[in-house]
Amino acid sequence: MNKKMNRKFDTKDFIANNIVPIIFVVLCIVCYPIAGYSPEYLIDQIITRLVRNSFLVLSLLIPIMAGMGLNFGMTLGAMAGQIGIVFITAWNIVGIPGLLLAAIIATPIAIILGWFCGKMLNMAKGREMITSYMISFFMNGVYQLVVLYGMGPVIPLHSDQVILPRGYGVRNTIDLINVRRSIDNFLQFNIGPVRIPLLTIILIALLCVVIIWFRKTKLGQDMRAVGQDMEVAREAGIKVERTRILSIVISTVFAAYGMIIYLSNMGTLNTYNSHSQIGMFSIAALLVGGASVSRASIKNVFLGIVLFHLMFILTPQAGKNLIGQAQIGEFFRVFVSYGVITLSLVLYEIRTRREKAESAKVLANAQEAKA
Amino acid sequence: MMENNKDILNAYVLPVLRDIKEALKAFGLPRLIITGFLLLLFIIAPFAGISVGASLTDTLGRFGQNAIMVLAMVPMIHSGCGLNFGLPLGIISGLLGATLAIETGIQGPLSFLLAILYSTPFALVFGWGYGKLLNKVKGSEMMIATYVGFSSVAFMSIMWLILPYKSPTMVWGYTGEGLRTTISTEGFYYHVLRDTLSLRIGSLSISFGEILFFALFAFIIWAFLHTKTGTAMTAVGSNPVFARASGISIDRQRTLSVIMSTWLGALGILCYQQGYGFIQLYQGPMYMAMPAVSAILIGGASVNKATITNVVIGTILYQGIVSMTPSVMNSLIHTDMSEVLRIIVSNGMILYALTRKSGASR
């Protein structure tokens, strides 16, 4: 690290290493005047989206630390959170107690799903990302089986608000009027037109502190060792498989809580879409913040959410004002989300290969010098 | 007497049992379950009041529609690029060819040939770029391929809106610009292959046109894999170090395989459209790689090994299940869980293949 700090600041290197955030900053600057939103509106929107998404995006950090890449399996945690929310809505439990109960229901489900995901990823070392991605697809099927056919006859739920008129299966969209913004409104104050939901911010800050503290614990250190080099870690007596599973379990549980916060802020649940969308957007946001497959910090999370959601708000309106079709803006932001993930993955691979080649060269030179 | 029996047991019965066990192991448990499930469906079908002939017709029709897209997996698996999750890129080349062919206004079977002709340059260019990209990211091709597919679908969604297509059969009626989400192939190349050489026996109808069309390309790929270039490609996939030592350009072989896969993807979607009857634009191609990937894996392929037999068996099994489950389930329990089952089976199969040790190299 020190070596890097001592090296002279190199503009070219800086751009090369931060190309994704830079593209986004430029994009936002270009779109801002075209969209024509007022700054107050934008700040309010950004704060809303920050409190809505931070917890979810933060949940991605721990598997990255353990060298398992972007955890596409966070969708599993989101599913667990949604199941919790479905239950409390059916039982008509209101406000913060309801959300707490949802979290209590979601925790064991998230632990089981996370354990399953971790087990699978241990069987697919070296291609964790595509595997976790396929796990999210596979579990999506299982989730649909449970929610669409199991809820009602197998899992007793009888609420017209939640269950489809045919008697089983959960409705497509559920209105979460019972818990809408209940965390946000608890300790909210306004600065001008901008709403500041203090309790949610405290929760997010708490998670940040936990993550920083966690890095210093024995388990956190083990995870970093495993992330650096699995074989060396194994030699050092670290239980590699267990550590990896734990990192995924922790991430999944946090994702479940994050999803509960997200849904309470949104106020509606898209039973069959919310979780898969949130997986893609969270990962894209983290990458926009300058994170890579192997390195991500809390700073990346917040920068990423601000930039990504600024783009999200601006492009449809900019598209509408520019070409007269809001749809182009919509497609554009989908393209940008996918494009960002692609670009970051490609850049990461290229950089890793280059670094490997360089270190091999250094090693070869050193050996030559010795001889 | 007892001794004798034991000898016979040791000499003849046990080895056979062991062989069966080995064969089953090689076949793989999930594959066994899927085959068993499909057989069960065909056995139940008559009791559930479903004609076996019609079911077979449906399965074979879907086979003809989808087989070439599954075949598109083969070259990339051979060269060690893994499963082609970037199939949507090939599909997009096909869509460009299809829409351009309809734009010319030429009707009938000729439009099918035109669509193939027009999609070819796109497939070659896209495949070339895609191959170059995958060469830069050796080791994590599959993840990047997935997102290349998604990004290209999202990018083309914008393009379908703004490209200057004029043909009234394709653009939105009220604005006169921007392509529709689904375009009928009726009057152009609807059922061009399916209705050629089709044979009807009672409720069963077999379209030899589609099957022969697939067989032609399957044969070409098979023959190609046995040429010098084809062997080199396989060598790159199975042992890159050895391949480099024997003077094969790894990157060139891989690019070639990606171009082939992309082109077959383009051809595959055209074949699909002629059977299905519609061209699906915008978000349509987004997840089309998954069924194809899953089918070849069900057929016995792994992340780094695939044959034409895998393609044929896999497509029949996969499409058989897809076409049989809804009808059988509907008539038995009056609920259609088939879509959910399809998701679980196809993604479960991909997951199974990814977690096998055999492909540990990537």
Interface residues (C-beta under 8 A of the other chain):
Chain A: M120 M123 A124 K125 G126 R127 M129 I130 T131 Y133 M134 I135 F137 F138 N140 G141 V142 Q144 L145 L148 Y149 I323 Q325 Q327 I328 F331 F332 V334 F335 S337 Y338 G339 I341 T342 L345 V346 E349 I350 R353
Chain B: F85 L133 K136 V137 K138 G139 S140 M142 M143 I144 T146 Y147 V148 F150 S151 A154 F155 S157 I158 L161 I162 M290 T335 M337 V340 L341 I343 I344 N347 G348 I350 L351 L354 T355 K357 A360 R362
